[in-house]
Amino acid sequence: MHDIRAIRENPAAFDAALARRGESALSSDVLALDEARRAKIQAAEEAQAEQNKAAKAIGAAKAKGDNEEFERLRAAVAEKKAEVAAMQTEAKELDAKLTDMLARIPNNPAEDVPEGADEDDNVEVNKWGTLPEFTFAPKEHFEIAGVAAAMDFETAAKISGSRFVVLKGAVARIHRALAQFMIDTHVDENDLMEVNSPVLVRDEAMYGTDKLPKFGDDSYQTTNGWWLVPTSEVPLTYSVAGDTLDEAALPIRMTAHTLCFRSEAGSAGKDTSGMLRQHQFEKVEMVSIVHPSQSDDEQKRMLRCAEGLLEKLGIPYRTVILCTGDMGFGARRTFDIEAWVPGQNTYREISSVSTTGDFQARRMNARFKPAEGGKPEFVHTLNGSGLAVGRCLIAVLENGQQEDGSVKLPEALAPYLGGKLTLSADGKLV
């Protein structure tokens, strides 16, 4: 959510930031609505003052026994009361319209975010690992002999439809091991607090984390109004909604492993093969609530937490900073980590690490009390995948595949797989 005072003070800067995202100038529309709202509030306050003045005069007229003046004033007060109520209703309607308008405007990009139209304009900032060399044509994850039978799309389609998968046997165990490895690393090495959070949330949680009102079609809503979380960013971030924290409590660093649900609206025909893009998937999420002065450093820290997981798994990756045209609605700056997937001969996104500044905090009124005193200030919120479990499974299987259809698994998973680090061509851990 944008600060209306900042728009009033520098509308040109606001429009310039929108232009960097390829958006039209909106300051004139915002300020016109804001002016109408403020004028109606002022008129209601003036009418209220007149009502109060007349109400006092009623008592004086009655004390004097002036019944004619008493009745005149009483009628005037009743009329003014109705006028005040109508003005207050109009002011509330204008305030709701302004809030809705501001809620649909994307966050301002940070100054160091490169300008661009789409993913082709993203800028690589880091690359790690040596791409594996194969003496055979590498296959996609669902084509590998040791994987194919255990990655059951046909049964999933019978149960739920397209873009679902049933994982079985050793592949299901590897998937579970990856999630456990991620959580343990974040807790034991990265100093994040593990949280077991709900996957059903209220409208307010989706709104506060900028998923509503603009992106309702991207998520699933139950018949009684709950939303299935698109990511545990929603419950973790919203956990501080309405709070005024002590500065000493910051930073708050959390991680959670949850199911996630996305309708994939607008992605028809995109990434339909395999389990790359699913309606239901699992992700280990990282969320930080920090002092504004820590925001940029915290994003770098979170990025290293995510990159470190891939390095432990031996998965080659590259990191890019997203350009203004490819960045998410609520993000101020986003880094994507893309893992190498040999079956597609390309890098695919496996994590996004974003800072939203105070954009989400304003929507959910999350503040902190400065240690030196003064008015409460908005916290900054950050979120990042650490990592998308299914996509990590894809990368592990494709990078470790062997010509005979077996898969060599990363040493980092040994504690979670009973020390067995080979998925045989017939789908067993050996």
C-alpha positions in Angstrom: 0.0 0.0 0.0 1.3 3.4 -0.9 1.5 6.4 1.5 -1.0 9.0 0.3 1.1 11.7 2.0 4.1 10.8 -0.1 2.0 11.0 -3.3 0.7 14.4 -2.3 4.2 15.6 -1.5 5.8 14.3 -4.7 3.3 13.1 -7.4 6.0 13.3 -10.1 8.2 10.8 -8.3 5.2 8.5 -7.8 4.4 8.6 -11.5 8.0 8.1 -12.5 8.2 5.0 -10.4 5.0 3.6 -12.0 6.5 4.4 -15.5 9.5 2.3 -14.7 7.1 -0.6 -14.3 5.4 0.2 -17.5 2.3 1.6 -15.7 0.4 4.7 -16.6 0.6 7.9 -14.5 -2.0 7.7 -11.7 -1.1 10.6 -9.3 -3.8 12.9 -10.8 -6.5 10.3 -10.3 -5.4 9.4 -6.8 -5.1 13.0 -5.7 -8.4 14.0 -7.2 -10.1 11.3 -5.2 -8.1 12.2 -2.1 -9.1 15.9 -2.5 -12.8 15.0 -2.8 -12.5 12.7 0.2 -10.8 15.4 2.4 -13.3 18.0 1.3 -16.2 15.8 2.2 -14.7 15.1 5.6 -14.1 18.8 6.2 -17.7 19.6 5.2 -19.0 17.0 7.5 -16.9 18.3 10.4 -18.2 21.9 9.8 -21.8 20.7 9.6 -21.2 18.7 12.8 -20.0 21.9 14.5 -23.1 23.8 13.4 -25.2 20.9 14.7 -23.5 21.1 18.1 -23.9 24.9 18.2 -27.6 24.6 17.4 -28.1 21.9 20.0 -26.7 24.1 22.7 -29.0 26.9 21.6 -32.0 24.6 22.1 -31.4 24.4 25.8 -31.1 28.2 26.0 -34.4 28.7 24.2 -36.2 26.2 26.4 -34.8 27.9 29.5 -36.3 31.2 28.3 -39.6 29.6 27.6 -39.4 30.6 23.9 -41.3 27.6 22.5 -41.3 29.0 18.9 -37.5 29.3 18.9 -37.2 25.9 20.6 -39.2 24.2 17.9 -37.3 26.0 15.1 -34.0 25.0 16.5 -35.0 21.5 17.1 -36.1 21.1 13.5 -32.8 22.7 12.3 -30.8 20.3 14.4 -32.7 17.3 13.0 -32.1 18.5 9.5 -28.4 19.1 10.2 -28.1 15.7 11.8 -29.3 14.1 8.6 -27.0 16.2 6.5 -24.0 15.3 8.7 -24.9 11.6 8.4 -25.2 11.8 4.6 -21.8 13.6 4.4 -20.1 11.1 6.7 -21.5 8.2 4.5 -20.2 9.9 1.4 -16.8 10.5 3.0 -16.6 6.8 4.0 -17.5 5.8 0.4 -14.8 8.0 -1.0 -12.3 6.7 1.5 -13.1 3.1 0.5 -12.6 4.0 -3.2 -9.3 5.6 -2.4 -8.1 2.7 -0.4 -9.2 0.3 -3.2 -7.4 2.4 -5.8 -4.2 2.4 -3.8 -4.5 -1.3 -3.1 -4.3 -2.0 -6.8 -1.2 0.0 -7.5 2.1 -2.0 -7.5 5.0 -1.2 -5.3 7.7 1.2 -6.3 10.9 -0.5 -7.6 14.1 0.1 -5.8 16.5 2.4 -7.6 19.0 -0.4 -8.4 16.3 -2.5 -10.1 17.1 -2.7 -13.9 14.5 -1.4 -16.2 13.0 -3.9 -18.7 9.8 -5.3 -20.2 10.0 -9.0 -19.3 12.2 -11.9 -18.2 14.5 -11.4 -21.2 15.6 -8.1 -19.5 16.6 -9.7 -16.2 20.2 -9.4 -15.2 22.4 -12.2 -14.1 24.3 -11.4 -10.9 25.7 -14.8 -9.8 26.4 -18.2 -11.2 27.5 -21.3 -9.3 28.5 -24.9 -10.2 29.7 -26.8 -13.2 27.0 -28.1 -15.6 27.0 -31.9 -15.7 28.2 -33.6 -18.9 26.4 -36.6 -20.1 27.5 -39.3 -22.6 23.8 -39.7 -23.5 20.9 -37.3 -24.2 19.6 -36.4 -20.7 15.9 -36.9 -20.1 13.3 -34.8 -18.3 12.5 -35.9 -14.8 9.3 -37.8 -15.6 11.0 -39.8 -18.4 13.9 -41.2 -16.2 13.4 -45.0 -15.8 13.7 -45.0 -12.0 11.3 -42.2 -11.7 8.6 -42.8 -14.3 6.5 -45.3 -12.4 6.6 -43.4 -9.2 5.6 -40.1 -10.6 1.9 -40.9 -11.5 0.1 -38.2 -13.4 -2.6 -40.6 -14.7 -3.9 -41.5 -11.2 -3.6 -37.8 -10.1 -5.8 -36.8 -13.1 -8.4 -39.5 -12.1 -8.5 -38.1 -8.6 -8.1 -34.3 -9.2 -7.6 -33.4 -12.8 -4.7 -31.9 -14.7 -1.7 -30.3 -13.0 -1.6 -32.7 -10.1 0.8 -35.6 -9.4 0.9 -38.6 -7.1 4.4 -39.4 -5.9 5.0 -43.0 -4.8 7.7 -45.1 -3.1 11.3 -43.9 -3.2 10.5 -40.7 -5.2 8.0 -39.7 -2.5 10.6 -40.3 0.1 13.2 -38.2 -1.7 10.7 -35.4 -2.0 10.1 -35.6 1.8 13.8 -35.8 2.5 14.4 -32.6 0.5 11.8 -30.7 2.5 13.3 -32.0 5.8 16.8 -31.1 4.7 15.7 -27.5 3.8 13.9 -27.0 7.2 16.8 -28.5 9.2 19.3 -26.3 7.4 17.3 -23.1 7.9 16.8 -23.9 11.6 20.2 -25.3 12.5 22.4 -23.2 10.3 20.5 -20.1 9.1 18.9 -19.2 12.5 15.3 -19.2 11.3 12.4 -20.1 13.6 10.4 -23.1 12.4 6.6 -22.4 12.2 3.8 -24.8 11.5 1.3 -22.4 10.0 -2.3 -22.8 8.7 -2.9 -23.2 5.0 -6.5 -21.8 5.3 -6.5 -18.0 5.8 -9.0 -15.1 6.0 -9.5 -12.3 3.5 -7.6 -10.0 5.7 -4.5 -12.1 5.5 -4.6 -12.3 1.8 -5.2 -8.5 1.5 -2.5 -7.6 4.0 0.1 -9.6 2.0 -1.0 -7.9 -1.3 -2.7 -11.1 -2.8 -6.1 -9.3 -2.8 -7.9 -7.6 -4.3 -6.0 -7.8 -7.6 -5.0 -11.5 -7.6 -8.0 -13.3 -6.3 -8.2 -15.3 -9.5 -4.8 -16.8 -8.9 -5.9 -18.5 -5.7 -8.5 -20.9 -4.5 -11.3 -19.9 -2.1 -13.5 -22.3 -0.1 -17.3 -22.0 0.0 -17.1 -20.6 3.5 -14.7 -17.9 2.6 -11.3 -19.2 3.6 -8.4 -19.0 1.1 -6.0 -21.8 0.4 -2.5 -20.2 0.7 -0.5 -19.6 -2.5 2.5 -19.7 -0.2 3.1 -19.6 3.5 4.4 -16.1 3.0 0.8 -15.2 3.8 0.3 -16.6 7.3 3.9 -16.0 8.3 3.9 -12.3 7.3 0.4 -11.7 8.5 1.3 -13.1 11.9 2.5 -9.5 12.9 -0.6 -7.7 11.5 -1.8 -5.0 13.8 1.1 -5.4 16.1 3.4 -2.7 17.5 6.6 -4.5 18.2 9.5 -3.5 20.3 12.5 -2.6 18.2 14.6 -5.1 20.2 12.3 -7.9 18.9 13.6 -7.3 15.3 14.5 -9.1 13.2 12.0 -11.9 13.3 13.0 -14.7 11.0 10.7 -17.6 10.2 10.5 -20.6 8.0 7.7 -23.1 7.3 7.1 -26.1 5.1 3.5 -26.2 3.8 1.3 -27.2 0.9 0.7 -24.3 -1.5 -2.2 -23.9 -3.9 -2.4 -21.8 -7.1 -4.9 -21.8 -9.8 -2.3 -20.9 -12.4 -4.7 -18.5 -14.0 -3.5 -17.3 -17.3 -0.9 -20.1 -17.7 -2.9 -22.4 -19.9 -0.6 -24.5 -22.1 2.5 -23.4 -20.2 4.8 -26.0 -18.6 2.2 -28.7 -18.9 4.8 -31.6 -19.0 5.9 -33.2 -15.7 5.5 -31.6 -12.3 7.0 -28.2 -13.0 3.8 -26.2 -12.7 1.2 -27.7 -10.4 -2.0 -26.5 -8.7 -0.9 -28.1 -5.4 2.8 -28.2 -4.4 5.1 -27.9 -1.4 7.4 -25.2 -0.6 9.7 -24.2 2.3 9.3 -20.5 2.8 11.4 -17.9 4.5 9.9 -14.7 5.9 11.7 -11.8 7.8 10.2 -8.9 9.6 12.9 -6.3 10.1 13.9 -2.7 10.9 13.9 -0.5 7.7 17.6 0.0 8.0 18.2 -3.8 7.9 16.0 -4.4 4.8 18.5 -4.6 2.0 21.1 -6.5 4.0 18.4 -9.0 5.1 17.5 -9.7 1.5 21.1 -10.5 0.7 21.2 -12.8 3.8 18.0 -14.6 2.7 19.3 -15.0 -0.8 22.5 -16.7 0.5 20.3 -19.0 2.6 18.5 -20.2 -0.5 21.6 -20.4 -2.7 23.4 -22.3 0.1 20.8 -25.1 -0.1 21.5 -25.7 -3.8 25.3 -25.6 -3.2 24.9 -28.3 -0.5 22.9 -30.4 -3.0 25.4 -29.8 -5.8 22.8 -28.3 -8.1 24.3 -25.7 -10.6 22.3 -22.4 -10.5 22.3 -18.8 -11.5 20.9 -15.8 -9.8 19.2 -12.9 -11.6 17.8 -9.6 -10.4 14.4 -9.2 -11.9 13.8 -6.2 -14.1 10.9 -3.7 -13.5 8.7 -5.4 -16.0 9.1 -8.9 -14.6 8.9 -8.1 -10.9 5.9 -9.1 -8.7 3.2 -6.7 -7.7 4.3 -6.2 -4.1 8.0 -6.4 -4.6 10.5 -3.6 -4.3 13.3 -5.8 -5.5 13.4 -9.5 -6.4 16.2 -12.0 -7.0 15.3 -15.2 -8.7 17.5 -18.3 -8.3 17.3 -20.6 -11.3 18.4 -24.2 -11.0 19.9 -26.1 -14.0 17.6 -28.7 -15.4 19.5 -30.8 -18.0 16.3 -32.4 -19.4 15.2 -29.0 -20.7 18.8 -27.8 -21.2 18.0 -24.6 -19.4 17.8 -22.9 -16.0 14.4 -22.8 -14.3 13.3 -20.7 -11.3 13.5 -22.5 -8.0 13.3 -19.5 -5.6 12.3 -15.9 -5.5 13.6 -13.7 -2.7 11.8 -10.3 -2.4 11.8 -7.3 -0.2 8.5 -5.3 -0.1 9.8 -2.5 2.0 6.8 -1.1 4.0 4.3 -2.0 1.3 2.8 -4.9 3.1 3.3 -3.4 6.5 1.1 -0.5 5.6 -1.7 -2.8 4.4 -1.7 -4.8 7.6 -0.6 -2.0 10.0 2.5 -3.7 11.3 4.8 -1.3 13.2 7.6 -1.2 15.8 8.4 1.2 18.6 11.9 2.9 18.1 14.2 2.2 21.0 15.1 5.9 21.2 11.4 6.9 21.4 9.2 8.7 19.0 6.2 7.6 16.9 5.9 3.9 15.9 7.2 3.2 12.4 6.3 0.6 9.8 8.4 -2.6 9.7 9.8 -3.9 6.5 8.8 -7.4 5.3 10.7 -9.9 3.1 9.9 -13.3 1.8 11.7 -16.0 -0.2 11.5 -19.6 -1.3 13.9 -21.8 0.5 13.2 -23.8 -1.7 10.3 -25.0 -3.9 10.4 -28.7 -3.0 9.0 -30.1 -6.2 11.2 -28.1 -8.4 14.2 -29.0 -6.3 13.2 -32.7 -6.7 13.2 -32.1 -10.5 16.7 -30.6 -10.4 18.1 -33.4 -8.2 16.7 -36.1 -10.4 17.7 -34.6 -13.7 21.2 -33.6 -12.7 21.9 -37.0 -11.1 20.5 -39.2 -13.8 22.6 -42.0 -15.2 22.4 -43.7 -18.6 20.9 -46.9 -17.2 17.9 -45.0 -15.8 19.2 -44.8 -12.2 19.8 -41.5 -10.3 22.8 -40.6 -8.1 21.5 -38.5 -5.2 23.3 -35.7 -3.2 25.4 -36.6 -0.2 23.4 -34.0 1.8 20.4 -36.3 1.7 22.1 -39.3 3.2 20.8 -38.7 6.8 17.3 -38.6 5.5 17.5 -41.6 3.2 19.1 -44.1 5.5 22.4 -43.5 3.8 21.1 -44.8 0.5 22.1 -42.4 -2.3 21.1 -44.2 -5.5 17.6 -44.4 -7.0 17.8 -47.6 -9.0 16.4 -48.0 -12.6 13.6 -50.0 -11.1 12.7 -47.2 -8.6 14.3 -48.5 -5.4 16.7 -46.8 -3.0 20.0 -48.7 -2.8 
